[in-house]
């Protein structure tokens, strides 16, 4: 099968087009013929080696974390899916590889594709929607009337998180450049801040929840707007010792993460704010619930560009440029 791989970690280098063997099925796996794959910044971070402490992959590695496609084979223990089903998934870590014509996915990581959207739209959803779900519903337990600040509202996570927060009844604020204001209004954002001309920390205050997806400086500013007892949840780091425990990391990784996050954890504690780091997990059951929200028109995918499969490197570069509004997808079939 055709696939895009990395042979070594490299910030500047591109993915290599290669012929790879079709994956072998385990008993709980479905073999999916991939019709479309979503591109995420995580692909870029893995390619550059930025995540090798947390996710020590063996190389060569097929990249890609989001897929939509059709089940062409099912392992002997598979109960949820049959050959011919249209599915979408964010495969588990160490089982990634959606930039390929086929992928084997554990059935617990997949769900039936929402019926009312295309394969390309479905491929744009899993990683970002699971991130939004796990931040807002699992970790923050957002309730109606609470104030939620979602940074970079026009990004992949931002566009879905705003819609989910509105569905939960929250008051939402976000940052964007002026050219994305219309998109954010359409998504239902209550307070939109032009980050090029204003500082959000001088405008917002007493927020219950902040979803931080930006750099350390923005994280520290975010702390100023969270009310005592509120939650500051970062998906861009720094990771915490609790996270190291969650992933069963060795002691020296715990030590490194403890040092990396000690500053923000201490500042948050002094303000009685709960700081945590979230690295999203694959979850087919949550994708099933997300599919129901998509079919009810509560969540709408936001797609910036669709690239052909042979232009996967250009698609990844476009995501790395930070210019994309919503998601970038590669059409494979």
HELIX and SHEET records of a PDB file:
HELIX    1   1 UNK A   41  UNK A   48  1                                   8    
HELIX    2   2 UNK A  107  UNK A  109  5                                   3    
HELIX    3   3 UNK A  119  UNK A  123  1                                   5    
HELIX    4   4 UNK A  126  UNK A  133  1                                   8    
HELIX    5   5 UNK A  134  UNK A  139  3                                   6    
HELIX    6   6 UNK A  156  UNK A  167  1                                  12    
HELIX    7   7 UNK A  178  UNK A  180  5                                   3    
HELIX    8   8 UNK A  181  UNK A  187  1                                   7    
HELIX    9   9 UNK A  200  UNK A  202  5                                   3    
HELIX   10  10 UNK A  216  UNK A  223  1                                   8    
HELIX   11  11 UNK A  241  UNK A  246  1                                   6    
HELIX   12  12 UNK A  251  UNK A  270  1                                  20    
HELIX   13  13 UNK A  284  UNK A  295  1                                  12    
HELIX   14  14 UNK A  309  UNK A  311  5                                   3    
HELIX   15  15 UNK A  312  UNK A  320  1                                   9    
SHEET    1   A 3 UNK A  16  UNK A  19  0                                        
SHEET    2   A 3 UNK A   2  UNK A   6 -1                                        
SHEET    3   A 3 UNK A  61  UNK A  62 -1                                        
SHEET    1   B 5 UNK A 102  UNK A 106  0                                        
SHEET    2   B 5 UNK A  29  UNK A  39 -1                                        
SHEET    3   B 5 UNK A  66  UNK A  74 -1                                        
SHEET    4   B 5 UNK A  86  UNK A  89 -1                                        
SHEET    5   B 5 UNK A 110  UNK A 112 -1                                        
SHEET    1   C 4 UNK A 102  UNK A 106  0                                        
SHEET    2   C 4 UNK A  29  UNK A  39 -1                                        
SHEET    3   C 4 UNK A 327  UNK A 331 -1                                        
SHEET    4   C 4 UNK A 303  UNK A 308  1                                        
SHEET    1   D 6 UNK A 191  UNK A 194  0                                        
SHEET    2   D 6 UNK A 171  UNK A 176  1                                        
SHEET    3   D 6 UNK A 147  UNK A 150  1                                        
SHEET    4   D 6 UNK A 207  UNK A 212  1                                        
SHEET    5   D 6 UNK A 226  UNK A 234  1                                        
SHEET    6   D 6 UNK A 274  UNK A 277  1                                        
END                                                                             
